Amino acid sequence: MTLALDEAAKGVGRTAPNPPVGAIIVKNGQLLGSGWHRAAGQPHAEREALAAAVAAHGAGELRGATAYITLEPCSTHGRTPPCTEALITAGIGRVVYACTDDNPLHAGRADAILRAAGIKVSSGVCAGAAAAMLRPFFKVSGCGLPWLIWKTAMSLDGRITRPPGEGQWLTGESARADVQHLRASVDAILTSGETVRRDKPALTLRLPGLLDGRLQPWRVVVTDHPASLPRDAPLFTDAWSDRTLIRPGTDLSEMLRALASEQGVLSVLVEAGGRFSAALLEAGLVDEVVIYLAPRLCGGGVPALATANFPASLELAGLSVRHLGNDLCLRGLIRN
């Protein structure tokens, strides 16, 4: 299942509105084939793994093999046929999956279908690791809202700008490269009209290879005054201008819900100033926090969170800390 999770990780940020899923086919201790879901409308992980196994070993070798899958196999016709059907046709003898699919069209149905065909079924293996990867998919299917990550880079005294006359960047190259990979893991990047007017950010994937087989994430500018946006900003003039959306901020929850229902967005990264970031946190819309902490004291400038309205402090759970050059990256979930 660990190998299947490694396969699933290849699809993070690529598969929306579908979940990233990986699959491994094993027989007598031998790996026959592996696969991952590459994009909506393309074969699911199970069919990718089965096809790889047939290509390498022939169809006959699949009879009695075990399939390890990170999510319960789909059992209904969508853009592609059900994977339960493919597993049965291939002669798979045992299916082990990590998580049950929250989608009510699928949840728990695969077990009965597979067992009726004489296939042994087990579930719950590495369920925690799989569920963590599937959080955005499960959140959208559960409440219609995408998974929201607030990202910021700040000084030790909580400022996102350096003193006048100093350089633009708070953090070093390693941290800035890490942000690129974070962007590549989401379906949309959310910013404010104020940030666009002040900084004219590009919000693109710029590291070599990051766009291979992947769409530039949607860039969503939230503003109630679209006419005042600078039309010469990269968001409106670069090669991915068709991936830029302007949305009103009168109802942030409904705006996010529309991104999920209309653009198929599962996960959103927030890159904005202190006021907009605080508004999202105050509204209870943020699920996860990523802070790049620079070893600086700036003594003024723009605060990372410009608010006095939190009814209580927000605690992070499952906190991880990484060194990135001289900077630290702190990542955790908002504790409910």
LUMVO-725393 format. One record per residue (C-alpha): x, y, z; residue in three letters; residue number from 0. Coordinates in steps of 0.2 Angstrom, whole numbers, plus 5000, padded with zeros to 4 digits. Example, Ala and Ser with C-alpha at 12.3 -4.5 7.8 and 13.67 -1.06 7.14 Angstrom:
R    u    v    w code pos
R 5062 4978 5039  ala   0
R 5068 4995 5036  ser   1
% end
This chain:
R    u    v    w code pos
R 5000 5000 5000  met   0
R 5015 5012 5003  thr   1
R 5019 5009 4985  leu   2
R 5002 5013 4980  ala   3
R 5002 5029 4990  leu   4
R 5018 5034 4981  asp   5
R 5009 5032 4964  glu   6
R 4994 5042 4971  ala   7
R 5005 5056 4976  ala   8
R 5010 5058 4957  lys   9
R 4992 5064 4954  gly  10
R 4991 5077 4967  val  11
R 4986 5094 4959  gly  12
R 4982 5085 4942  arg  13
R 4966 5076 4944  thr  14
R 4952 5088 4950  ala  15
R 4938 5086 4951  pro  16
R 4943 5067 4953  asn  17
R 4954 5062 4968  pro  18
R 4972 5057 4966  pro  19
R 4973 5038 4967  val  20
R 4987 5025 4965  gly  21
R 4986 5006 4962  ala  22
R 4998 4991 4963  ile  23
R 4996 4974 4956  ile  24
R 5006 4960 4965  val  25
R 5006 4941 4964  lys  26
R 5017 4929 4973  asn  27
R 5028 4943 4980  gly  28
R 5031 4950 4963  gln  29
R 5026 4967 4957  leu  30
R 5016 4965 4941  leu  31
R 5011 4983 4937  gly  32
R 5008 5000 4945  ser  33
R 4997 5015 4940  gly  34
R 4990 5032 4945  trp  35
R 4976 5042 4939  his  36
R 4983 5056 4928  arg  37
R 4968 5067 4925  ala  38
R 4949 5068 4924  ala  39
R 4943 5058 4909  gly  40
R 4958 5047 4908  gln  41
R 4959 5029 4915  pro  42
R 4958 5027 4934  his  43
R 4973 5020 4944  ala  44
R 4966 5002 4944  glu  45
R 4965 5002 4925  arg  46
R 4982 5010 4923  glu  47
R 4990 4997 4934  ala  48
R 4980 4982 4926  leu  49
R 4986 4988 4908  ala  50
R 5004 4990 4914  ala  51
R 5003 4972 4921  ala  52
R 4996 4965 4905  val  53
R 5009 4974 4895  ala  54
R 5023 4967 4906  ala  55
R 5017 4949 4910  his  56
R 5002 4945 4899  gly  57
R 4984 4944 4904  ala  58
R 4985 4927 4911  gly  59
R 4996 4931 4925  glu  60
R 4983 4943 4933  leu  61
R 4972 4929 4938  arg  62
R 4973 4927 4957  gly  63
R 4984 4942 4959  ala  64
R 4981 4955 4973  thr  65
R 4977 4974 4969  ala  66
R 4982 4987 4982  tyr  67
R 4972 5003 4979  ile  68
R 4972 5019 4989  thr  69
R 4953 5022 4988  leu  70
R 4938 5011 4986  glu  71
R 4936 5006 4968  pro  72
R 4923 5015 4959  cys  73
R 4907 5005 4955  ser  74
R 4897 5017 4944  thr  75
R 4899 5023 4926  his  76
R 4906 5040 4924  gly  77
R 4918 5047 4911  arg  78
R 4925 5030 4912  thr  79
R 4918 5012 4916  pro  80
R 4918 5006 4934  pro  81
R 4934 4999 4940  cys  82
R 4926 4985 4950  thr  83
R 4921 4978 4932  glu  84
R 4939 4979 4926  ala  85
R 4946 4970 4942  leu  86
R 4933 4956 4940  ile  87
R 4936 4954 4921  thr  88
R 4955 4953 4924  ala  89
R 4953 4939 4937  gly  90
R 4960 4948 4952  ile  91
R 4959 4937 4967  gly  92
R 4960 4949 4981  arg  93
R 4957 4968 4983  val  94
R 4965 4978 4997  val  95
R 4960 4997 4998  tyr  96
R 4964 5010 5010  ala  97
R 4949 5022 5011  cys  98
R 4931 5020 5008  thr  99
R 4925 5033 4995  asp 100
R 4914 5046 5004  asp 101
R 4904 5049 4988  asn 102
R 4887 5041 4992  pro 103
R 4886 5034 4974  leu 104
R 4901 5023 4978  his 105
R 4903 5022 4997  ala 106
R 4904 5003 5002  gly 107
R 4896 4997 4986  arg 108
R 4913 4990 4979  ala 109
R 4914 4977 4993  asp 110
R 4898 4968 4989  ala 111
R 4901 4969 4970  ile 112
R 4918 4961 4972  leu 113
R 4914 4948 4984  arg 114
R 4899 4943 4974  ala 115
R 4912 4939 4960  ala 116
R 4922 4928 4972  gly 117
R 4935 4942 4976  ile 118
R 4942 4943 4993  lys 119
R 4941 4961 5000  val 120
R 4951 4970 5014  ser 121
R 4951 4989 5018  ser 122
R 4958 5001 5030  gly 123
R 4976 4998 5026  val 124
R 4986 5014 5028  cys 125
R 4970 5023 5029  ala 126
R 4977 5038 5038  gly 127
R 4990 5042 5025  ala 128
R 4978 5039 5011  ala 129
R 4964 5050 5020  ala 130
R 4977 5064 5022  ala 131
R 4980 5064 5003  met 132
R 4962 5064 4999  leu 133
R 4956 5077 5011  arg 134
R 4952 5090 4997  pro 135
R 4941 5077 4988  phe 136
R 4932 5072 5004  phe 137
R 4929 5090 5009  lys 138
R 4921 5094 4993  val 139
R 4911 5079 4992  ser 140
R 4905 5081 5010  gly 141
R 4901 5100 5011  cys 142
R 4904 5107 4993  gly 143
R 4919 5118 4999  leu 144
R 4937 5116 4993  pro 145
R 4951 5113 5005  trp 146
R 4959 5130 5009  leu 147
R 4978 5132 5013  ile 148
R 4984 5149 5019  trp 149
R 5002 5152 5015  lys 150
R 5013 5166 5021  thr 151
R 5031 5171 5022  ala 152
R 5034 5181 5038  met 153
R 5048 5188 5049  ser 154
R 5050 5182 5067  leu 155
R 5040 5197 5072  asp 156
R 5025 5193 5060  gly 157
R 5029 5205 5046  arg 158
R 5027 5201 5027  ile 159
R 5037 5216 5021  thr 160
R 5055 5221 5024  arg 161
R 5060 5239 5029  pro 162
R 5060 5252 5015  pro 163
R 5075 5251 5004  gly 164
R 5078 5232 5007  glu 165
R 5075 5218 4995  gly 166
R 5058 5211 4991  gln 167
R 5061 5193 4997  trp 168
R 5060 5188 5016  leu 169
R 5065 5170 5013  thr 170
R 5079 5162 5003  gly 171
R 5079 5152 4987  glu 172
R 5075 5135 4995  ser 173
R 5059 5142 5003  ala 174
R 5054 5150 4987  arg 175
R 5057 5134 4977  ala 176
R 5046 5125 4990  asp 177
R 5032 5137 4987  val 178
R 5032 5132 4969  gln 179
R 5030 5114 4973  his 180
R 5016 5119 4985  leu 181
R 5007 5129 4971  arg 182
R 5009 5113 4960  ala 183
R 4999 5103 4973  ser 184
R 4983 5114 4972  val 185
R 4970 5117 4959  asp 186
R 4968 5136 4962  ala 187
R 4978 5150 4969  ile 188
R 4968 5164 4978  leu 189
R 4973 5182 4980  thr 190
R 4965 5199 4983  ser 191
R 4962 5214 4972  gly 192
R 4973 5224 4984  glu 193
R 4988 5212 4982  thr 194
R 4986 5213 4963  val 195
R 4986 5232 4963  arg 196
R 5000 5233 4975  arg 197
R 5012 5219 4970  asp 198
R 5006 5213 4952  lys 199
R 5010 5194 4957  pro 200
R 5011 5181 4943  ala 201
R 5006 5166 4954  leu 202
R 5013 5154 4941  thr 203
R 5023 5137 4941  leu 204
R 5040 5143 4936  arg 205
R 5052 5128 4941  leu 206
R 5057 5117 4926  pro 207
R 5046 5102 4924  gly 208
R 5032 5108 4936  leu 209
R 5020 5111 4921  leu 210
R 5023 5094 4913  asp 211
R 5006 5086 4911  gly 212
R 4999 5098 4923  arg 213
R 4988 5114 4920  leu 214
R 4993 5130 4928  gln 215
R 4982 5132 4943  pro 216
R 4967 5144 4942  trp 217
R 4972 5161 4948  arg 218
R 4957 5169 4957  val 219
R 4957 5187 4961  val 220
R 4944 5192 4974  val 221
R 4938 5210 4973  thr 222
R 4922 5220 4973  asp 223
R 4931 5233 4962  his 224
R 4937 5224 4946  pro 225
R 4938 5240 4936  ala 226
R 4952 5246 4947  ser 227
R 4963 5231 4944  leu 228
R 4979 5235 4933  pro 229
R 4976 5227 4916  arg 230
R 4995 5226 4913  asp 231
R 4997 5214 4928  ala 232
R 5005 5197 4923  pro 233
R 4988 5188 4928  leu 234
R 4980 5197 4913  phe 235
R 4994 5197 4900  thr 236
R 5004 5181 4902  asp 237
R 5002 5165 4893  ala 238
R 4990 5158 4906  trp 239
R 4978 5173 4906  ser 240
R 4964 5161 4902  asp 241
R 4967 5153 4919  arg 242
R 4964 5170 4928  thr 243
R 4947 5173 4936  leu 244
R 4939 5188 4945  ile 245
R 4927 5184 4958  arg 246
R 4917 5196 4970  pro 247
R 4921 5195 4989  gly 248
R 4904 5199 4996  thr 249
R 4901 5181 5001  asp 250
R 4918 5171 5003  leu 251
R 4910 5155 5006  ser 252
R 4899 5155 4991  glu 253
R 4913 5161 4980  met 254
R 4923 5146 4986  leu 255
R 4908 5134 4983  arg 256
R 4907 5140 4966  ala 257
R 4925 5137 4962  leu 258
R 4922 5119 4967  ala 259
R 4905 5117 4957  ser 260
R 4910 5127 4942  glu 261
R 4929 5124 4940  gln 262
R 4930 5107 4948  gly 263
R 4942 5114 4961  val 264
R 4947 5103 4976  leu 265
R 4961 5113 4984  ser 266
R 4965 5131 4985  val 267
R 4981 5140 4991  leu 268
R 4979 5158 4998  val 269
R 4993 5170 4994  glu 270
R 4987 5187 4999  ala 271
R 4990 5201 5012  gly 272
R 4985 5202 5030  gly 273
R 4967 5209 5028  arg 274
R 4961 5196 5016  phe 275
R 4970 5182 5024  ser 276
R 4962 5187 5041  ala 277
R 4945 5188 5033  ala 278
R 4946 5170 5027  leu 279
R 4952 5164 5044  leu 280
R 4938 5174 5054  glu 281
R 4925 5166 5042  ala 282
R 4932 5148 5047  gly 283
R 4936 5144 5029  leu 284
R 4954 5139 5031  val 285
R 4959 5121 5034  asp 286
R 4978 5121 5034  glu 287
R 4992 5134 5037  val 288
R 5009 5134 5029  val 289
R 5021 5147 5036  ile 290
R 5038 5151 5029  tyr 291
R 5047 5159 5044  leu 292
R 5063 5170 5040  ala 293
R 5076 5173 5053  pro 294
R 5073 5192 5053  arg 295
R 5065 5206 5063  leu 296
R 5058 5219 5052  cys 297
R 5051 5230 5066  gly 298
R 5036 5237 5056  gly 299
R 5028 5235 5039  gly 300
R 5013 5224 5034  val 301
R 5007 5211 5047  pro 302
R 5004 5193 5041  ala 303
R 4986 5195 5049  leu 304
R 4978 5212 5050  ala 305
R 4964 5209 5062  thr 306
R 4957 5212 5079  ala 307
R 4942 5201 5077  asn 308
R 4947 5183 5081  phe 309
R 4935 5177 5095  pro 310
R 4948 5165 5101  ala 311
R 4966 5160 5095  ser 312
R 4967 5146 5082  leu 313
R 4977 5131 5087  glu 314
R 4987 5120 5074  leu 315
R 4986 5102 5075  ala 316
R 4998 5089 5067  gly 317
R 5012 5102 5066  leu 318
R 5027 5098 5055  ser 319
R 5043 5109 5055  val 320
R 5056 5108 5041  arg 321
R 5072 5118 5038  his 322
R 5074 5126 5021  leu 323
R 5091 5134 5020  gly 324
R 5091 5147 5034  asn 325
R 5072 5147 5035  asp 326
R 5059 5136 5043  leu 327
R 5043 5129 5036  cys 328
R 5029 5126 5048  leu 329
R 5014 5117 5042  arg 330
R 4998 5111 5052  gly 331
R 4979 5109 5052  leu 332
R 4967 5122 5060  ile 333
R 4961 5112 5075  arg 334
R 4942 5112 5075  asn 335
% end
